[in-house]
Structure formats: structure tokens, C-alpha cells
């Protein structure tokens, strides 16, 4: 795979990419669903008469569509819809922030490894290989066991277990772009190595980076749900899509709706980002073939 | 061939060193470090702590400690559980069987189902079946495994009453049929993601092969279609799946942890979570290292096996 990404399109590359993206209906649907989820979790809580942490012990386990609570109430009488929106807010935020951190680390490591190659590259990439040996959930839980749970910890830990894929993608891109004329020209101009890396090479690898970033959000949301479900992520009373399912198993027989709404929300969000990533991959570079 | 294997082996040893260094670093990040067990006790004075530090050799420079720890790890001395003082390796091995049972069953389901879906999809590209399979695989990869497990419990245990909601056997029964009965749901749940993965890889591998020149040549010779597919296409398309098996291994292990938790399956993943709950760091670190080593050995075996069946790899 050569790294020429946008250069394959002669005229108005943006337009051609947009046309290819539009053809990808599922990616478009994914983008719309993401927009709805983001807006819903950002503004939804202000439209509801219930607070996500307000406990109404008299109204425990109200089923959905019974009275004022559209999605029912949980074991403490809290409104499920309000918790769902606040939970989605936290889960999506973690997804985005963890992605940004993972991208930053992955891009820097990948750029240095790909640009310098040799010993530096070998050492950095072996480090990537080594971290990838640890099954993500195991590493995540072990690190979570050693730290205080919370929003910041959860985000950083998820990023710490997700940057390696980005580093691999960027390393491969930078390594092949380094030999291209524009990079050699920049070197002849006397540009510093850092400038060549981050102003010439990395921007030219933007297509796979954007795709990796999109898929990374999906992965981060999924990991947050695992971590919080298992009790080591976002702690109650704060809601996250994962920790809403934490107690759902106990009440599965009596109150199955507690399990349905958050699970559907997670699946919807993750699927949307995955489809969006797929669509972007086809749109930005038809020749990219990461399965 | 020997050179390739040796080369790959050397790489694996180097990786093992880095992996163990990461494991060692995490161990020392634990609150109170390796001493946390003693520090937690109120009767311990600073003097006692100093003595234990000296006894355990924790006052030596870190690199020396690491070498010592690494050496003991290679000899099979992985420390003792804080909970009951049992050796970490024997705690792990007593839970390994249940995990392997689950993982093997799920893998068999996933390979058969995934390869079938992938091949059928590739042969009828862009058909309704192919589109549904592609979308279905993406959704399967996006569903949180534990939630799918909850749905399975709700449908098959709560509503239909067909399958038990957890555990490996009914207490006092434990016959083969009883074990199988308990295995179905967790294996199915674990197999979902795996099937999606195998299906996707199989489809793209098959697509690549059936567009090759030698397939066209076989067709031009007038060879029957089934023979082209089985003898020429399938054999070549299945080769890269060996690599997929290696790549899939970490996901499979992680998935097993989640499935075990949902279905209270007495395996290594559940042991890991329980140990985290008890702050039993030696067991936590032991399982973390053990799983990383399994992944390392798995990918090493996959690479060597691939080189055995595909001569192009050895030379290239």
C-alpha cells in the first residue's frame, strides 16, 4: 500500500471523497446517529423534568411508558432516560477525549519510529508489539485496580491501551512517505526533522489517521462500557452507559428494561462510529485495505 | 526454514523481555509496591517494614530486582496469593481448564460459522446474503459482549427457560450433558465477536484468491467449479487464516473474561476479576503476565505454522 491518499484524485479531492462517502449509506446513517446522540446527551438533560441522580424511592422500578417516566425508573427510582442521557454524555466524552490522547501518543510514537527508523524505530515498535501482547481488557483492569477510579483515570487508562494501533498505522505511513520527493525537498530546504515529521509527513497521512481516530472512538466507548460494567470505571451515583448495566443483571427478571436501554445505546453509538470509520476509509482512500 | 524459525524465536524472546519489564513496572506501580500486603496491616511498624524490605530484597537497585524477578518467573516461581498463600501458578492452572474449554468451544463455532459466512459472502459478492452478513458482522463487533450475554440470559434462561443462567455445572450433577448444557450460552456469546472477525477476514481472503490468475486458468481448462473452489481457491484462502487465529487470540482471551463474568464461569477471567476485588496483586499480575505470554506464544506458533504451510513466507 502506498501512502498517496488524496493525490489519486485529480480534481477537487474533497468533492470526490464526499461523493464516495455519500454512497456509503450506512456511514451517513452512522454520522446522523452520532449527531443525534451528541445533541441528545448535550441538551436532552435540560429538557427533562427529572435529574439523573434524583432518588424517588416511592417510584422504584416503574416500567417504561408508565406515567411520567418514558423509559421507566431504576432500583432507586431514578429516571432511566435522564440517566441514559447523562450516561451517554460521559461515555461519549470519554470516547472523544481518550481518542485524542491515544491519537497524540500514537502519532508521536509512530512519527518518530517511522522517520528515524533504525534503532529508535525498532525500539519504539517493539514496545508497541509488547503492549499489544497484553489482552486489552486484562491490561485495562490491572491498571484500573492500581488507580483511583474516575473520569480522568478511566479516560487515560483507555487511551493507554489504545494508542498502539495508531502508532502502527502512522509508522507505516511515515516510513513510506519519508522517501517521497516532497519530504526530500523539505530536507534539502534545511527544514528541521521535527518540522518535516509533523508539518510534512503526518499531514500527508491524514486519511488513515482520521479513519483510525474514528474507529478509536468506537473502541474507547466500548472499553468504557466494559470497565464501568465491571465496576472499575465511572462510579455511581454518576451515570455512564456501562455502569447503568452494572446492576441490571440482578434485576434482569423483574426489570429487564434497565438492561435494554443502555445496551442499545452503547451498541448504537459503537456501530455508528464503526460504520462512519468504514465509510471514511472508502471515501478518503479507496485503496486502503485494513480489514 | 530453520533460520526463519530461529529469527522469529529471537524476536519472541526479546518481546518477552519487554513484556516482563512492563509487567514488573506495573507491579511496582501498585500502591505501596510489592509491600502493600504488609503495609496494610496496622501492627506493622516502620522497623518491621524495613526488615521485610531487606528480606525480600526490595532495597536493591531496580534492575537487579527485575532480573531476580524475571529469573524466578522463568523457574515457575510467580509468588503467592495474598488470599490463601497458594502459589500463583497453581491458582492459575486450577482455573485454566474452564477457560480453555470455553475458548475452544467458541473458537470451533466461530471458525466453522465464520468461514462459511465469509466464503458464501465472497462467492456471491454484493448479494443480499453478503450485505446482511457484512452489516451483521459490524454490529456483532460493536455489541458489548457482556450486554449480549445479559440478553442471552434474559431470552434463553428467564423467558424460555431453556438454558441455565450461569455456572459450569449443576451442583451434584456434572454429567457430560449437564456440562454441555451450561456451556452453550457462554460459548455462543463468546463466539459472536469471533465469528464476525473470522467472517470478515475469510471474506476478504477468499475475494483476493478468486480474482487470481490461476483461478481463471483453472476455469479456462474447463475444471468443474466445485473443484476450482475446493482445491484451488479454498486451500489458498485458508492459509492467511492461520495468522488471523494468532491475531484473534488477545480478543478471545478478553472476551472470555467478560463471558465468564456474566455467566459466573469459574475460569481464569473470573479469577482475575475476583483477585482485583481482593487486591490480590500477585495473582492479578500473574494472570496479566500469563495472558500476555499466551498471546506471545500463540502468535509465535501462528507465524511458524504459516511458514511451514506457505513457503513464500520463509524466503520473503
Interface residues (C-beta under 8 A of the other chain):
Chain A: X26 X126 X127 X129 X130 X131 X132 X133 X134 X135 X136 X137 X138 X139 X141 X142 X143 X144 X145 X146 X218 X222 X225 X226 X229 X230 X232 X242 X245 X248 X249 X252 X253 X256 X259 X262 X263 X266 X267 X270 X271 X274 X275 X278 X289 X291
Chain B: X14 X15 X18 X19 X22 X26 X29 X30 X31 X135 X138 X139 X141 X142 X143 X144 X145 X146 X147 X150 X151 X153 X154 X158 X200 X201 X204 X250 X251 X253 X254 X257 X258 X261 X262 X272 X273 X276 X279 X281 X284 X285 X287 X288 X291 X292 X293 X295 X296
